[in-house]
């Protein structure tokens, strides 16, 4: 790179004239512009023809380069801070590592332009055309890409934090997540229509000027051909996108149908869990009831046993007899009959009351156990509902269905592990697609009524 030099407007004009001769003669006359390392800050380069010029490391700070032709120009490492490149043609230009902070690139044509590693903070790309543009590792924070057309633009490794992409047409952009939804595709097609309309107006203007003045026929014809080529490309891209839109709309409709079926299957699973919850609650109620009656019966039997044991003593006391006299009367005078009518009933009643109290204790333990199971089922029902909401946010219905099915299977396995095979837990068949008891519409209506 040459040492930086400040160039006067007159010297620059001479260089541009020589460069123009070099271009139109195919390199036979004139001289290719080599402005590497020169300082051209604030220069007026409006509509300047710098096609294939060498501007490596050139300082063009705040230069006015509106509508300039910089096609295939080498601007590697150039300083273009606050430069005005509105409407400039930068096709195939090399701006690798260039400094373009706060640069105006509104409506610029940047097809196949190399901006790898360029510093583009606060740069204005509003309405710019960036087809196949290389923006890898570029610094784009706070850049304005509103309304820009990014077609196959490579943004891998680029810093795109706080970039404004509103209303940008992003088609097959590399390195930026893009939801290829029908809404986004429609927006792209609308953008194509706007660009085609604008280009058609430019073609009409060019033809009108040519027909009136007849001047610069070759340049006018070349401009018209370029505009028509752009229109053809945009029409082709629009056609492809319209075909893609039809497919996406069909996919979206199928997705809605599958998600609706998934919702119905999840409702059946929730209903099955509620039935399990009802079974648990029924067992808790019956267990509590039987435990109460077992305890009551045990208490009654025990009271009767105590009454039998104490009845001879009460009788003797009421008649003024001593306890020794009562015992003598029962076991010596009555003999075996005392065993039959006194000892055996007392022992039997003690055993019966013990069995009843044991049964009560067992039933109460079962009730406590089912209370824990009830809590588990309530938690599992919440997990299933959460799984449904999570799956609803996925675009892949097959994956969503598998996720809900797996969640329900785990819930069922946990219930089987805790309750055993004897307890009626929901079967995974509730998640099958096949409706039970009629057509899908009837099943859906029945389920809707059940859940009102």
N, C-alpha and C positions, 0 to 999 in steps of 0.2 A: 504494500500500500504506500502511495506517495505521501509526502508531507502535506498537511492541510494548508490550503491557500484560499484566500478570499477572492472571488471572481467578480469582475464588474459586469454590469448589465450588457455593455457593448461587447465585451469579450464572449459572454455567454451567447449572445445573439449570433455571433460569427460561428461559434461551435455548433449551434443548432442548425445553421444553414448548411455547414459542411456535412453534418450528420444526415440531413435530409437528402442531399445529393448522393451520399453513400448508400442510403436506403433505396432510392428509386433507380440507381444504376446497378444495384446488386453488388456493391462493393468495388466497382471499377473507378468511380469518381468520388471526390469528397473524402471525408474521414469519419470513421466511427467515433461517436462522442465518448470520451473517457473522462469522467468527472470524479474519479475516485479520490477521496480525501479532501475534496474542495469544500469550502464553506459557502452555501447558497441560502443562508437563512433569510427569510422574508422575501425571497425573489418572486417575481411574477412569472409563473410558468403555466398560465392558463392556456389550455388546449395545445400545449407544447408536444411535439412529436419526439419522444425519447425511446421509441421502440428499439429494443436490443442494445440500448445504451448501457455503459458500465458506470454505475454510481456506487461502487462498493465503498462503504464507510463515509459516504458524502453526508454533510450536515445540511439538512433541508428544514430546519426548525422554522415553523410558522410560514413556510413557503406556500404560495397560492398555486396549487396544481390541479385546479378544477378541470375536469374533462381531458386531462393530459393522457397521452398515449404512452403507456409504460409497458407495453406488451413485450414479454421475454426480456425485460430489462433486469440487470443484476444490481439489486439494492441490498445485498447482503451486509448486515451490520450498519446500515445507514441510520442516521438520526432524523426521524420525521415527527418529532414532538410538536403537537399543535398544528401540524401541516393540514391544509385543506385539499383532500383528494376526492372531493365529491364528484361522482360520475366518472371517475378516472377508469381507464382500461388497464387492468393489471393482470391480464391473462398470462399464465406461464411465467410470471415474474418471480424472481428469487428474492424474498425478503427475510431469509433465514437470519434469526438473531437481530433483526432490526428493532429500533426503538420507536414505537408509535404511540406514546402516551398522549391521551386526549386528542388523538388524530381524527379528523372528520373523513369517514369513508362511506358516507351516505350514498346509496345507489351505485357504489363502485362495483366493477365487474371483476371478480376474483376467481375465475374458473382456473383450476389447476395451479393456483398460486401457492408458492411455498412460504409459509409463515411459521415454520417450525422454530420453536424457542423464541419467538418474537415477544416483545414486551408491549402489550396492548391494553394496559389498564386505562379505563375510562374512554376507550376508543369507541367511536360511533359508527356501527355497521348498519344502521337503520335502513331497511330496504335494499341492502347489498345482496349480490348474487355470489354465493360461495359454493359452487359445484366442484366436487373433487378437490377441495382446498385442503392443504396440509397445515393443520393447526396443532400438531403434536407438541406437547410440552410448552405450549404458549401460555403466557400470563394474561388472563382475560378478566380479572376481577373488576367489577363495576362497569364492564363493557356493555354497550347497548346493542342488542341484536334483535330488537323489536321489528317485526315485519321482514326480517332477512330471510333469504331462501338458502337453507343448508341442505344440499343434496350430496350424499356420500361424503360429507365433510368429516375429516379425521380429527377428533378431539381427544385422542388417547393421551393421558398424562397431562392434559391441559388443566390449569387452575381456573375453574368456571364458577367459583363461589361468588355469589351476589351478581351474577350475569343476568341481564334481563332478556328472557326468551319469549316474552309475551307476544302472541300473534306471529311468532316465527314459524316458517314452514320447514319442518325438520323431517327429511325423507331419507331413511337409511343412514342416519348419522352414526358414525363410529365413536364409541367412547362415552355416549350419553344415553342413559336409560330413556327409551321412548315407547310409550304404550301405543301399539299399532291398532287402535280402536276405530270403529266406524266414525266416531265424532272427529278424531284427529285426521283420518283420511279425507273426510268431507272438507275439513279446513284446508288441507293441502290442495284438493281439487279446486276449491274456491280461489286459492292463491294462484294456481295455474291459470284459471280463467282471467284473473286480473292482469297477470303478466302478459298473457296472449293478447288481451285487449289493448294494453299499453303498447306492445310491439307492433300490432296492426296499425295503430294510429301513427306510430313513427314511420312505418312503411308508406302510409298514405301521404304523410308530410314530405317524405323524401321524394316520392314520385311526383308530387305536386310542384315542389321546388325545381326538380329536374325538367318537368314539362314546361315550366314558365321561363326559366333562365337558360336551360340547356348547358349550363356551365359544369365543369368538373364531372364529365360523364362517367369516366372510369371509377372515380372515387364514389360517386353516387350509386352506381351499379353494384360496386363492391359492398357498400353499406347496406343496400337493399338485400343483397344475397345473404349477408351475415344476419340481418334481421329475420329473413325468411327461414334461414337455418335454425335460428333460435326458436321461432314459432313451431317449426316441424318437430324439434326435440321436445318442446313443451307439450305439444299435442300428443306425441307418442307417450310421454310420461303420464299425461292426464288419462289416456286410454288405459294404460297399465293399472293406474290407480283406481279407475272406475271398475275394472274387472276385479281388482283386489277388494274393493268396497263391497261388491256383490257377494263375494265369498265371505267376507267378514260379517256382513249382515246375516247371512245364513248361519254362520258359526255362532253369532250372538244369539240368534233365535234358538238354536239347538242348546246353547249353554243355559238359556233361561229355562228351557224345558227340563234339562237334566237337574238344574238347581231346584226346580219345583218338585221333581221326583225325590230328590235328596231331602228336601224339607218334609215331604210326606212320610218318608221312611223314618226320619228323625222323630217326627211326631208319634209314629207307631212305637218307636223305642221308648220315648218318654211315657207313653201310655202304658207300656209293659212294665216300666219301672214303678209307675203309680199303682198298678195292680199288685206288684210285689210289696209296695209300701202298705197297701190296704190289707194284704194277707198278714203282714207283720203286726199291724195295728189290731187286726182281729184276734190274732194269737195272744197279743198282750192283754186285750180285754178279757178273753176267755180264761187266760192264765190267772189274771188278777181275781176274776170272779170265783174260779175254783179254789184258789189259794184262800180267799176269804171264807168260803163255806167249809173248806177242810179245817181251817183254824177254829171256826165256830163249832164244828162237829167234834173236833178233838177236845175243845174246852168243855163241851157238854158231856162227852163220855167220861172225861177225867172227873168232872163234878159228880157224875153218877157213881163212879167208882169210889170216890171219897165218901159219898153218902152211904154206900153199901158197907164200907169198912167201919164207919162211925155209928151206924144204926144200932148195933147191939149195945154199944157203950151208952148211947143216948137213951135207949130203952131202960137199961139197968139204972142209970142215974135218975131217970124220971120215977122209977119204982123204989128207989132207995137201996138198990143192990150195989155191992162192991164190985170192982172190976174182976177180982179173983173169982167171985161167985159166978160171974158171967162166963168167964173162960172155962170154968169147971163144967158149967151147964152145956156149953157149946161142944167141947171136945171130948168130954167123958160121958155125959149122959146121952148126947145126940150121936156121937161116934162118927161113922163115915158120912152121915148126912150133912154134917157141918162142912165137910170138904166140898160136897156137891152144891150146896146152897150158899156157901159163903166164900170159900177160898178160890174155887175155880172162877166164878164170875168176877171176883175182884182182879184176879190175874189177867183174865181175858180182856177186861175193860182197860186195864193199864196198857196192854199190848196194842189194842185198837187205838187208843189215844196217841200212843207213840207213833204208830203208822200214820195217823192223820197229821200229826205235827211234822213228821218227816216229809210227807207229801206236800204240805204247805210250804215248807222251806225249799223244796225242790221247785215248786211252781214259782215262788218269788224269785229264785235265782234265774229261772227261765225268762221271767218278765224283765228282769234287769238286763239279761243278755239281748232280748229282742229290742229293748230300748236303745242299746248300742247299735244294733243292726239297723234300726229305723233311722238313726242319725247317719249311718253310712249310706243308706239308700238316698236320703235327702242330699247328701254331699255328691253322690254319684249322679243324681239327676241334674244338679247344678253343673257338674263337669260336662255332662252330655250336652246341655244347653250351650255352655261355653264353647264346646267343640263345634257345635252347629254354627255359631256366630263366626268362629274362626274360619271354618270351611267356606262360609258364604263370601268371604273376601278373596277367595282364590278364583283364578280364571280357568283352572283345570278341574272340571267336574269329576273326572275319574279319581284324581288325587284326593279331592274333597270327600268323595264317597268312601274311599279306602280309609281316610283319616277318621271319619265318623264311625265306620264299621269297626275299626280297630279299637277305638275308644269304648264302644259298647261291648265288644268282646272281652276286653279287660275288666270292665265293670261286672259282667256276668261271671267271669272266672273268679273274681274276688268274692262275689256273693256265694257261688258254689263252694268255695274254700271255707267260707265262714259258716254257711248254713247247712251244707251237705246236700247230697243228691235228693234227699227226701223232701226238701223244701221247694215249692213251685217258684222257680226263678224264670225270668223271661228268656226265650230262646232267640238265637241270632236270626232265625227266619223272619223276624219282624222287620229286618232290614232288607229283605228280598224285594226285587222290583215287582214281582208278580202280585197283583192285588187280590184280596180275598173278598168273596161275597159280592161279586158283580164287576162291572166295567170300571176302568180307572176314574171316570167321571163320577160314578155312583160312590165309589170308595172315597174320593176326595170330598164329595158333599157330605157323606156320613161322618168322616173325620172332622170336617169343619163344624158340623153340628155338635159333635162330642166335645169340641174344645171351646165352644162359645161360653 
